[in-house]
């Protein structure tokens, strides 16, 4: 009686391992580079949040909302802190971002606040609109 064997040969298994190794060698550098892109996206998100909060605060000040924050002639670090003196719901994490600059004295004008990402030392600016609270 002849017995049939089923399974993979050693050469087939080695070829699969070689192919998986090649795929891993090509894919790993793409995943390593994602951390830089994630940091850039996080910084862009912070800038967007600051600019949106500034626009909402300015609109509230113009509309006479008593919870609007005065941002005229104020330090950006103070304006971007959390309540009660800042326009953001929560302050920026000081271990991840540093803020510098001053908002000017002309209400309704956008002034740049410099935001630096600590981990990458990337510097960008967010436009903060000067507002006078009612």
VEXKOLKOL-600453 format. One line per field, with one value per atom (N, C-alpha, C, O, CB): residue number from 1; residue in one letter; x negated, y, z negated. Coordinates in Angstrom, 3 decimals. Glycine has a CB too. Example, Ala and Ser with C-alpha at 12.3 -4.5 7.8 and 13.67 -1.06 7.14 Angstrom:
nr	1,1,1,1,1,2,2,2,2,2
rest	A,A,A,A,A,S,S,S,S,S
px	-13.190,-12.300,-13.200,-14.236,-11.308,-12.850,-13.670,-12.900,-13.409,-14.084
py	-5.690,-4.500,-3.300,-3.319,-4.473,-2.250,-1.060,0.030,1.138,-0.598
pz	-7.800,-7.800,-7.800,-8.465,-9.046,-7.080,-7.140,-7.870,-8.039,-5.725
END
This chain:
nr	1,1,1,1,1,2,2,2,2,2,3,3,3,3,3,4,4,4,4,4,5,5,5,5,5,6,6,6,6,6,7,7,7,7,7,8,8,8,8,8,9,9,9,9,9,10,10,10,10,10,11,11,11,11,11,12,12,12,12,12,13,13,13,13,13,14,14,14,14,14,15,15,15,15,15,16,16,16,16,16,17,17,17,17,17,18,18,18,18,18,19,19,19,19,19,20,20,20,20,20,21,21,21,21,21,22,22,22,22,22,23,23,23,23,23,24,24,24,24,24,25,25,25,25,25,26,26,26,26,26,27,27,27,27,27,28,28,28,28,28,29,29,29,29,29,30,30,30,30,30,31,31,31,31,31,32,32,32,32,32,33,33,33,33,33,34,34,34,34,34,35,35,35,35,35,36,36,36,36,36,37,37,37,37,37,38,38,38,38,38,39,39,39,39,39,40,40,40,40,40,41,41,41,41,41,42,42,42,42,42,43,43,43,43,43,44,44,44,44,44,45,45,45,45,45,46,46,46,46,46,47,47,47,47,47,48,48,48,48,48,49,49,49,49,49,50,50,50,50,50,51,51,51,51,51,52,52,52,52,52,53,53,53,53,53,54,54,54,54,54,55,55,55,55,55,56,56,56,56,56,57,57,57,57,57,58,58,58,58,58,59,59,59,59,59,60,60,60,60,60,61,61,61,61,61,62,62,62,62,62,63,63,63,63,63,64,64,64,64,64,65,65,65,65,65,66,66,66,66,66,67,67,67,67,67,68,68,68,68,68,69,69,69,69,69,70,70,70,70,70,71,71,71,71,71,72,72,72,72,72,73,73,73,73,73,74,74,74,74,74,75,75,75,75,75,76,76,76,76,76,77,77,77,77,77,78,78,78,78,78,79,79,79,79,79,80,80,80,80,80,81,81,81,81,81,82,82,82,82,82,83,83,83,83,83,84,84,84,84,84,85,85,85,85,85,86,86,86,86,86,87,87,87,87,87,88,88,88,88,88,89,89,89,89,89,90,90,90,90,90,91,91,91,91,91,92,92,92,92,92,93,93,93,93,93,94,94,94,94,94,95,95,95,95,95,96,96,96,96,96,97,97,97,97,97,98,98,98,98,98,99,99,99,99,99,100,100,100,100,100,101,101,101,101,101,102,102,102,102,102,103,103,103,103,103,104,104,104,104,104,105,105,105,105,105,106,106,106,106,106,107,107,107,107,107,108,108,108,108,108,109,109,109,109,109,110,110,110,110,110,111,111,111,111,111,112,112,112,112,112,113,113,113,113,113,114,114,114,114,114,115,115,115,115,115,116,116,116,116,116,117,117,117,117,117,118,118,118,118,118,119,119,119,119,119,120,120,120,120,120,121,121,121,121,121,122,122,122,122,122,123,123,123,123,123,124,124,124,124,124,125,125,125,125,125,126,126,126,126,126,127,127,127,127,127,128,128,128,128,128,129,129,129,129,129,130,130,130,130,130,131,131,131,131,131,132,132,132,132,132,133,133,133,133,133,134,134,134,134,134
rest	X,X,X,X,X,X,X,X,X,X,X,X,X,X,X,X,X,X,X,X,X,X,X,X,X,X,X,X,X,X,X,X,X,X,X,X,X,X,X,X,X,X,X,X,X,X,X,X,X,X,X,X,X,X,X,X,X,X,X,X,X,X,X,X,X,X,X,X,X,X,X,X,X,X,X,X,X,X,X,X,X,X,X,X,X,X,X,X,X,X,X,X,X,X,X,X,X,X,X,X,X,X,X,X,X,X,X,X,X,X,X,X,X,X,X,X,X,X,X,X,X,X,X,X,X,X,X,X,X,X,X,X,X,X,X,X,X,X,X,X,X,X,X,X,X,X,X,X,X,X,X,X,X,X,X,X,X,X,X,X,X,X,X,X,X,X,X,X,X,X,X,X,X,X,X,X,X,X,X,X,X,X,X,X,X,X,X,X,X,X,X,X,X,X,X,X,X,X,X,X,X,X,X,X,X,X,X,X,X,X,X,X,X,X,X,X,X,X,X,X,X,X,X,X,X,X,X,X,X,X,X,X,X,X,X,X,X,X,X,X,X,X,X,X,X,X,X,X,X,X,X,X,X,X,X,X,X,X,X,X,X,X,X,X,X,X,X,X,X,X,X,X,X,X,X,X,X,X,X,X,X,X,X,X,X,X,X,X,X,X,X,X,X,X,X,X,X,X,X,X,X,X,X,X,X,X,X,X,X,X,X,X,X,X,X,X,X,X,X,X,X,X,X,X,X,X,X,X,X,X,X,X,X,X,X,X,X,X,X,X,X,X,X,X,X,X,X,X,X,X,X,X,X,X,X,X,X,X,X,X,X,X,X,X,X,X,X,X,X,X,X,X,X,X,X,X,X,X,X,X,X,X,X,X,X,X,X,X,X,X,X,X,X,X,X,X,X,X,X,X,X,X,X,X,X,X,X,X,X,X,X,X,X,X,X,X,X,X,X,X,X,X,X,X,X,X,X,X,X,X,X,X,X,X,X,X,X,X,X,X,X,X,X,X,X,X,X,X,X,X,X,X,X,X,X,X,X,X,X,X,X,X,X,X,X,X,X,X,X,X,X,X,X,X,X,X,X,X,X,X,X,X,X,X,X,X,X,X,X,X,X,X,X,X,X,X,X,X,X,X,X,X,X,X,X,X,X,X,X,X,X,X,X,X,X,X,X,X,X,X,X,X,X,X,X,X,X,X,X,X,X,X,X,X,X,X,X,X,X,X,X,X,X,X,X,X,X,X,X,X,X,X,X,X,X,X,X,X,X,X,X,X,X,X,X,X,X,X,X,X,X,X,X,X,X,X,X,X,X,X,X,X,X,X,X,X,X,X,X,X,X,X,X,X,X,X,X,X,X,X,X,X,X,X,X,X,X,X,X,X,X,X,X,X,X,X,X,X,X,X,X,X,X,X,X,X,X,X,X,X,X,X,X,X,X,X,X,X,X,X,X,X,X,X,X,X,X,X,X,X,X,X,X,X,X,X,X,X,X,X,X,X,X,X,X,X,X,X,X,X
px	-0.821,0.000,-0.877,-1.856,0.940,-0.485,-1.240,-0.549,0.659,-1.367,-1.321,-0.775,-1.105,-2.259,-1.321,-0.059,-0.312,-0.614,0.056,0.891,-1.624,-1.965,-1.475,-1.529,-3.509,-0.997,-0.575,-1.334,-1.750,0.985,-1.500,-2.224,-3.129,-3.105,-3.039,-3.925,-4.817,-6.237,-6.644,-4.762,-6.956,-8.354,-9.177,-8.701,-8.880,-10.377,-11.264,-11.569,-11.666,-12.559,-11.719,-12.014,-10.826,-11.027,-12.340,-9.612,-8.442,-8.366,-8.068,-7.159,-8.627,-8.607,-9.696,-9.446,-8.780,-10.874,-11.964,-11.604,-11.877,-13.279,-10.993,-10.600,-9.557,-9.623,-10.048,-8.612,-7.611,-8.286,-7.943,-6.535,-9.229,-9.945,-10.748,-10.783,-10.881,-11.386,-12.162,-11.230,-11.560,-12.936,-10.082,-9.126,-8.614,-8.520,-7.933,-8.286,-7.838,-8.933,-8.645,-7.409,-10.172,-11.294,-11.445,-11.708,-12.586,-11.279,-11.372,-10.239,-10.469,-11.334,-9.028,-7.893,-8.103,-7.788,-6.599,-8.629,-8.887,-9.954,-9.841,-9.316,-10.987,-12.062,-11.556,-12.073,-13.209,-10.565,-10.004,-9.019,-8.970,-9.307,-8.239,-7.171,-7.673,-7.106,-6.135,-8.688,-9.137,-9.553,-9.153,-10.295,-10.320,-10.671,-9.451,-9.472,-11.611,-8.405,-7.201,-6.534,-6.021,-6.217,-6.524,-5.915,-6.777,-6.242,-5.682,-8.069,-8.960,-8.768,-8.817,-10.435,-8.553,-8.384,-7.051,-6.878,-8.502,-6.108,-4.803,-4.867,-4.005,-3.873,-5.843,-5.910,-6.162,-5.602,-7.011,-6.985,-7.228,-5.958,-5.627,-8.375,-5.253,-4.004,-2.958,-2.170,-3.475,-2.946,-1.996,-2.289,-1.365,-2.038,-3.575,-3.944,-3.531,-3.024,-5.452,-3.743,-3.363,-1.854,-1.373,-3.854,-1.118,0.344,0.846,1.807,0.963,0.215,0.613,0.402,1.250,-0.173,-0.721,-0.991,0.018,0.493,-2.426,0.343,1.349,2.710,3.469,1.455,3.017,4.267,4.313,5.351,4.456,3.191,3.119,3.318,4.063,1.764,2.655,2.801,4.260,4.801,1.862,4.885,6.289,7.200,8.128,6.726,6.934,7.739,7.580,8.557,7.348,6.354,6.090,6.802,7.456,4.563,6.674,7.301,8.826,9.485,6.842,9.388,10.843,11.317,12.313,11.260,10.606,10.976,10.889,11.725,10.071,9.885,9.729,10.899,11.437,8.410,11.292,12.411,13.711,14.504,12.557,13.932,15.143,15.136,16.168,15.259,13.991,13.880,14.143,14.848,12.494,13.572,13.778,15.258,15.814,12.901,15.889,17.306,18.147,19.104,17.775,17.786,18.501,18.329,19.278,18.028,17.123,16.860,17.653,18.224,15.354,17.695,18.435,19.938,20.650,18.155,20.407,21.825,22.213,23.397,22.181,21.234,21.528,21.635,22.224,22.780,21.085,21.111,20.216,19.032,20.653,20.756,19.948,18.840,17.935,20.837,18.890,17.831,16.657,15.697,18.398,16.725,15.607,14.406,14.550,16.005,13.220,11.967,11.310,11.231,11.010,10.839,10.115,8.728,7.982,10.014,8.384,7.075,6.197,5.085,7.256,6.671,5.920,4.716,4.854,6.821,3.539,2.283,1.976,1.489,2.346,2.257,2.004,0.953,0.782,3.307,0.261,-0.738,-0.034,0.996,-1.641,-0.594,-0.004,0.079,1.045,-0.823,-0.920,-0.906,0.300,0.891,-2.210,0.664,1.828,3.117,4.030,1.839,3.186,4.395,4.652,5.803,4.275,3.591,3.748,3.783,3.721,2.630,3.881,4.045,5.520,6.358,3.546,5.808,7.197,7.994,7.501,7.258,9.235,10.087,9.459,8.678,11.480,9.760,10.716,10.114,10.864,11.333,8.779,8.192,7.857,7.424,6.978,8.044,7.645,8.805,9.936,6.712,8.519,9.573,9.749,10.749,9.268,8.800,8.891,9.620,9.548,7.489,10.318,10.999,10.002,10.251,11.854,8.873,7.803,6.496,6.309,7.740,5.590,4.318,3.481,3.635,3.525,2.589,1.666,0.708,0.303,0.886,0.349,-0.580,-1.973,-2.584,-0.604,-2.462,-3.750,-4.917,-5.981,-3.978,-4.746,-5.829,-5.909,-6.900,-5.640,-4.859,-4.845,-4.909,-5.402,-3.611,-4.414,-4.359,-4.780,-4.426,-2.945,-5.540,-5.831,-5.222,-5.160,-7.374,-4.771,-4.074,-4.780,-5.179,-2.584,-4.934,-5.532,-4.845,-4.154,-7.068,-5.043,-4.460,-3.444,-3.068,-3.825,-3.003,-2.017,-1.008,-1.363,-2.698,0.244,1.302,1.291,1.119,2.710,1.474,1.418,2.649,3.526,1.229,2.697,3.719,4.915,5.887,3.112,4.879,5.979,6.982,6.688,5.445,8.167,9.204,9.630,9.743,10.431,9.861,10.281,9.130,9.355,11.125,7.900,6.723,6.122,6.064,5.673,5.678,5.047,3.555,2.880,5.291,3.054,1.639,1.076,1.778,1.432,-0.180,-0.755,-1.228,-1.889,-1.920,-0.879,-1.419,-2.292,-1.832,-0.264,-3.531,-4.470,-4.299,-4.342,-5.924,-4.105,-3.963,-5.102,-5.287,-2.556,-5.865,-6.985,-6.677,-6.305,-8.307,-6.834,-6.650,-7.967,-8.996,-6.210,-7.944,-9.155,-9.883,-11.107,-8.821,-9.160,-9.801,-10.541,-11.563,-8.770,-10.044,-10.660,-11.318,-12.022,-9.628,-11.101,-11.593,-11.036,-11.634,-13.113,-9.906,-9.253,-8.501,-7.765,-8.279,-8.703,-8.080,-7.039,-7.301,-9.146,-5.867,-4.813,-4.079,-4.315,-3.829,-3.204,-2.455,-0.967,-0.536,-2.911,-0.200,1.252,1.738,1.231,1.882,2.704,3.243,4.319,5.325,3.816,4.101,5.059,5.660,4.928,4.382,6.971,7.656,7.812,8.328,9.040,7.361,7.476,8.947,9.648,6.623,9.403,10.794,10.864,10.037,11.585,11.867,12.124,13.409,14.472,12.231,13.299,14.462,15.440,15.030,14.040,16.734,17.735,17.709,18.490,19.119
py	-1.172,0.000,1.251,1.358,-0.011,2.181,3.425,4.494,4.701,3.872,5.170,6.219,7.586,7.861,6.096,8.476,9.822,10.747,10.730,10.346,11.535,12.523,13.893,14.231,12.545,14.667,16.026,16.999,16.655,16.202,18.215,19.229,20.015,19.840,18.591,20.883,21.737,21.188,20.606,23.193,21.382,20.972,22.042,23.158,20.720,21.715,22.645,23.850,24.974,21.942,23.627,24.726,25.701,26.914,24.170,25.184,26.063,26.907,28.099,25.238,26.315,27.059,28.136,29.245,26.101,27.833,28.811,29.970,31.127,28.148,29.666,30.735,31.665,32.878,30.131,31.127,31.957,32.860,34.039,31.079,32.333,33.133,34.240,35.367,32.237,33.938,34.957,36.058,37.239,34.316,35.694,36.691,37.569,38.786,35.993,36.976,37.754,38.698,39.822,36.819,38.255,39.112,40.313,41.425,38.315,40.086,41.194,42.187,43.397,40.665,41.697,42.581,43.392,44.581,41.767,42.752,43.459,44.528,45.621,42.472,44.220,45.193,46.413,47.514,44.542,46.239,47.359,48.147,49.373,46.854,47.476,48.130,48.846,49.878,47.112,48.360,48.941,50.406,51.201,48.135,50.815,52.244,53.157,54.295,52.464,52.678,53.496,53.708,54.797,52.846,52.713,52.847,53.692,54.420,51.474,53.616,54.417,55.898,56.716,54.010,56.261,57.648,58.230,59.448,57.759,57.403,57.894,58.756,59.616,56.739,58.566,59.365,60.835,61.710,58.833,61.121,62.509,63.124,64.270,62.591,62.366,62.862,63.075,64.018,61.889,62.208,62.357,63.616,64.326,61.126,63.902,65.127,66.362,67.324,65.158,66.343,67.471,67.665,68.795,67.251,66.586,66.669,67.165,67.933,65.303,66.742,67.209,68.711,69.413,66.467,69.203,70.640,71.413,72.472,70.937,70.895,71.540,71.553,72.513,70.813,70.503,70.446,71.488,72.105,69.067,71.684,72.701,74.092,74.905,72.624,74.360,75.667,75.884,76.973,75.770,74.876,74.984,75.240,76.045,73.725,74.555,74.752,76.166,76.787,73.733,76.673,78.030,79.061,79.969,78.318,78.918,79.886,79.823,80.860,79.640,78.641,78.508,79.118,79.840,77.029,78.826,79.392,80.907,81.591,78.833,81.433,82.879,83.496,84.522,83.220,82.882,83.396,83.344,84.284,82.599,82.262,82.138,83.176,83.785,80.718,83.384,84.379,85.778,86.567,84.316,86.088,87.416,87.623,88.687,87.595,86.619,86.728,86.923,87.697,85.481,86.222,86.391,87.782,88.360,85.370,88.327,89.676,90.708,91.628,89.998,90.566,91.500,91.404,92.407,91.217,90.189,89.976,90.376,90.382,88.528,90.710,91.129,89.999,90.174,91.894,88.848,87.701,87.993,88.278,86.401,87.928,88.248,87.237,87.532,88.349,86.067,85.084,85.228,84.461,83.679,86.196,86.440,86.945,87.613,87.464,86.615,86.970,88.117,88.099,85.743,89.116,90.230,89.743,89.224,91.454,89.908,89.454,90.606,90.374,88.458,91.830,92.991,93.215,93.229,94.248,93.389,93.678,92.638,92.987,95.071,91.379,90.312,89.352,89.225,89.552,88.686,87.690,86.459,86.029,87.303,85.910,84.717,83.550,82.787,84.302,83.409,82.307,82.420,81.407,82.291,83.637,83.848,83.572,82.931,85.283,84.057,83.885,82.405,81.971,84.675,81.641,80.229,79.304,78.084,79.810,79.877,79.045,78.669,79.159,79.782,77.826,77.404,78.446,79.543,76.072,78.106,79.040,79.417,78.629,78.438,80.574,81.562,82.620,83.354,82.222,82.727,83.832,83.525,84.417,84.280,82.278,81.907,81.561,81.401,80.763,81.445,81.162,79.669,79.268,81.870,78.840,77.398,76.727,77.196,76.787,75.631,74.881,74.295,74.262,73.769,73.834,73.284,73.915,74.167,71.719,74.174,74.786,73.813,72.596,75.246,74.377,73.535,72.860,73.456,74.366,71.627,70.875,71.494,71.465,69.365,72.051,72.755,71.816,72.275,73.463,70.518,69.587,69.287,68.729,68.287,69.660,69.384,70.646,70.601,68.606,71.771,73.004,74.202,74.302,73.222,75.109,76.390,77.493,77.392,76.605,78.550,79.635,80.945,81.190,79.696,81.786,83.104,84.118,83.757,83.079,85.375,86.452,87.233,86.854,85.910,88.339,89.214,89.649,89.943,90.447,89.686,90.178,91.699,92.258,89.585,92.364,93.820,94.503,93.858,94.259,95.810,96.632,96.941,97.525,97.906,96.575,96.908,95.756,94.679,97.224,96.005,94.969,94.624,95.501,95.437,93.349,92.883,92.536,92.055,93.914,92.770,92.455,91.137,90.869,93.600,90.319,89.034,89.242,89.888,87.972,88.689,88.780,87.364,86.465,89.600,87.159,85.810,85.481,86.284,85.669,84.307,83.729,82.552,81.670,83.275,82.538,81.489,80.267,80.369,81.998,79.119,77.851,76.943,76.700,77.181,76.441,75.545,74.169,74.039,76.102,73.150,71.778,71.331,71.319,70.822,70.966,70.663,69.449,69.477,70.428,68.386,67.142,67.280,66.625,66.053,68.118,68.242,69.597,69.779,68.003,70.539,71.920,72.625,73.583,71.930,72.160,72.805,74.032,73.957,71.811,75.156,76.419,76.816,76.771,77.545,77.200,77.687,78.816,79.071,76.539,79.477,80.540,80.352,79.849,81.918,80.773,80.746,82.185,82.970,79.865,82.534,83.887,84.027,83.318,84.232,84.944,85.201,86.585,87.560,85.098,86.673,87.933,88.691,88.157,87.692,89.937,90.773,91.111,91.542,92.073,90.906,91.155,91.923,91.741,89.835,92.784,93.499,92.930,93.014,95.058,92.344,91.732,92.811,93.901,90.861,92.507,93.509,93.783,94.598,93.055
pz	0.000,0.000,0.000,-0.738,-1.197,0.851,0.968,0.135,0.253,2.456,-0.704,-1.559,-0.981,-0.654,-2.994,-0.847,-0.348,-1.513,-2.546,0.466,-1.314,-2.342,-1.880,-0.698,-2.622,-2.850,-2.505,-3.407,-4.513,-2.661,-2.906,-3.664,-2.743,-1.524,-4.795,-3.336,-2.571,-2.649,-3.654,-3.086,-1.594,-1.611,-2.308,-2.516,-0.175,-2.659,-3.335,-2.446,-2.939,-3.742,-1.165,-0.238,-0.173,-0.133,1.183,-0.164,-0.146,-1.417,-1.348,0.016,-2.552,-3.809,-3.845,-4.318,-4.989,-3.362,-3.327,-2.408,-2.729,-2.861,-1.267,-0.337,-0.960,-0.761,0.964,-1.697,-2.369,-3.393,-3.494,-3.052,-4.145,-5.146,-4.467,-4.962,-5.994,-3.350,-2.619,-2.116,-2.226,-1.425,-1.570,-1.060,-2.205,-2.048,-0.342,-3.342,-4.502,-4.989,-5.403,-5.641,-4.943,-5.340,-4.422,-4.881,-5.353,-3.126,-2.166,-2.393,-2.379,-0.713,-2.601,-2.863,-4.143,-4.189,-2.964,-5.166,-6.427,-6.246,-6.801,-7.521,-5.476,-5.243,-4.485,-4.677,-4.469,-3.636,-2.880,-3.744,-3.646,-1.598,-4.582,-5.344,-6.595,-6.955,-5.738,-7.261,-8.529,-8.395,-9.246,-9.080,-7.398,-7.306,-7.151,-7.619,-6.135,-6.509,-6.371,-7.720,-7.976,-5.395,-8.584,-9.905,-10.832,-11.668,-10.521,-10.706,-11.546,-11.246,-12.165,-11.325,-10.002,-9.594,-10.049,-10.014,-8.096,-10.473,-10.880,-12.131,-12.309,-11.108,-13.001,-14.226,-13.902,-14.562,-15.157,-12.911,-12.514,-11.941,-12.242,-11.485,-11.120,-10.550,-11.638,-11.565,-9.492,-12.642,-13.746,-14.552,-14.949,-14.660,-14.799,-15.514,-14.730,-15.306,-15.783,-13.433,-12.578,-12.594,-12.676,-11.136,-12.518,-12.537,-13.888,-13.942,-12.217,-14.974,-16.302,-16.435,-16.986,-17.391,-15.934,-15.990,-15.142,-15.553,-15.514,-13.972,-13.121,-13.821,-13.685,-11.754,-14.560,-15.318,-16.418,-16.655,-15.915,-17.090,-18.142,-17.545,-18.092,-18.885,-16.428,-15.772,-15.358,-15.550,-14.529,-14.805,-14.420,-15.614,-15.533,-13.708,-16.722,-17.931,-18.474,-18.893,-19.007,-18.466,-18.969,-18.095,-18.608,-19.004,-16.784,-15.880,-15.955,-15.885,-14.444,-16.094,-16.236,-17.549,-17.580,-16.161,-18.623,-19.927,-19.898,-20.488,-21.038,-19.218,-19.105,-18.346,-18.763,-18.410,-17.240,-16.449,-17.243,-17.196,-15.147,-17.966,-18.785,-19.898,-20.181,-19.381,-20.528,-21.597,-21.063,-21.693,-22.250,-19.895,-19.309,-18.969,-19.242,-18.039,-18.381,-18.041,-19.298,-19.301,-17.275,-20.354,-21.624,-22.196,-22.725,-22.633,-22.096,-22.605,-21.815,-22.399,-22.539,-20.489,-19.644,-19.936,-19.905,-18.147,-20.218,-20.492,-21.912,-22.249,-20.260,-22.744,-24.112,-25.107,-26.173,-24.131,-24.789,-25.694,-26.895,-26.718,-24.964,-28.113,-29.295,-29.584,-30.366,-30.494,-28.979,-29.228,-28.258,-28.334,-29.133,-27.353,-26.428,-27.214,-28.238,-25.319,-26.717,-27.380,-26.620,-25.392,-27.467,-27.369,-26.752,-26.347,-27.178,-27.726,-25.079,-24.597,-24.122,-23.649,-23.471,-24.237,-23.781,-24.694,-25.917,-23.745,-24.100,-24.805,-25.889,-26.964,-25.431,-25.607,-26.576,-26.034,-24.822,-26.907,-26.928,-26.538,-25.977,-26.495,-27.746,-24.930,-24.303,-25.284,-25.259,-23.072,-26.144,-27.110,-28.039,-28.413,-27.931,-28.409,-29.275,-28.514,-29.035,-29.832,-27.282,-26.472,-26.174,-26.123,-25.156,-25.980,-25.617,-26.824,-26.676,-24.703,-28.009,-29.193,-29.304,-28.548,-30.485,-30.221,-30.403,-31.161,-31.424,-31.137,-31.516,-32.238,-33.576,-34.109,-32.453,-34.140,-33.688,-32.770,-32.127,-34.863,-32.682,-31.925,-30.485,-29.755,-32.595,-30.048,-28.701,-27.805,-28.264,-28.751,-26.517,-25.539,-25.275,-24.679,-24.239,-25.707,-25.488,-26.648,-27.784,-25.311,-26.364,-27.417,-28.399,-29.604,-26.815,-27.881,-28.712,-28.263,-27.073,-28.614,-29.198,-28.793,-27.968,-28.072,-30.028,-27.143,-26.385,-27.356,-28.354,-25.324,-27.064,-27.905,-27.780,-26.712,-27.504,-28.884,-28.866,-28.583,-28.166,-30.193,-28.798,-28.496,-26.997,-26.528,-29.281,-26.239,-24.805,-23.945,-22.818,-24.455,-24.468,-23.682,-24.527,-25.701,-23.119,-23.916,-24.557,-23.705,-22.479,-24.741,-24.381,-23.703,-24.011,-25.149,-24.130,-22.994,-23.217,-22.315,-21.363,-22.951,-22.627,-21.846,-22.640,-23.749,-20.599,-22.051,-22.677,-21.627,-20.486,-23.336,-22.029,-21.155,-21.246,-22.329,-21.549,-20.115,-20.061,-20.636,-21.211,-18.653,-20.473,-21.111,-20.222,-20.701,-21.565,-18.959,-18.056,-18.008,-17.489,-16.638,-18.557,-18.584,-17.153,-16.297,-19.422,-16.916,-15.599,-14.679,-13.568,-14.951,-15.114,-14.308,-14.788,-15.988,-14.384,-13.837,-14.183,-14.400,-13.598,-13.068,-15.487,-15.833,-15.974,-16.438,-17.149,-15.580,-15.678,-17.095,-17.753,-14.706,-17.532,-18.763,-18.331,-17.606,-19.773,-18.768,-18.364,-19.248,-20.474,-18.429,-18.630,-19.351,-18.907,-17.714,-19.085,-19.881,-19.603,-20.172,-21.338,-20.196,-19.348,-19.808,-20.428,-19.754,-18.634,-21.691,-22.436,-21.864,-21.737,-23.897,-21.517,-21.082,-19.758,-19.555,-20.964,-18.857,-17.536,-17.304,-16.310,-16.471,-18.198,-18.072,-16.839,-16.349,-18.018,-16.342,-15.205,-15.725,-16.709,-14.462,-15.046,-15.451,-14.415,-13.213,-15.618,-14.879,-13.999,-14.711,-15.892,-13.599,-14.001,-14.656,-14.416,-13.379,-14.154,-15.409,-15.325,-15.401,-16.203,-16.461,-14.587,-14.569,-15.644,-15.621,-13.173,-16.580,-17.648,-17.422,-17.252,-19.060,-17.418,-17.157,-18.470,-19.451,-16.487,-18.474,-19.668,-19.895,-18.981,-19.529,-21.142,-21.481,-22.788,-23.682,-21.579,-22.881,-24.126,-24.708,-24.093,-23.899,-25.911,-26.542,-26.985,-27.384,-27.742,-26.913,-27.332,-28.820,-29.311,-26.940
END
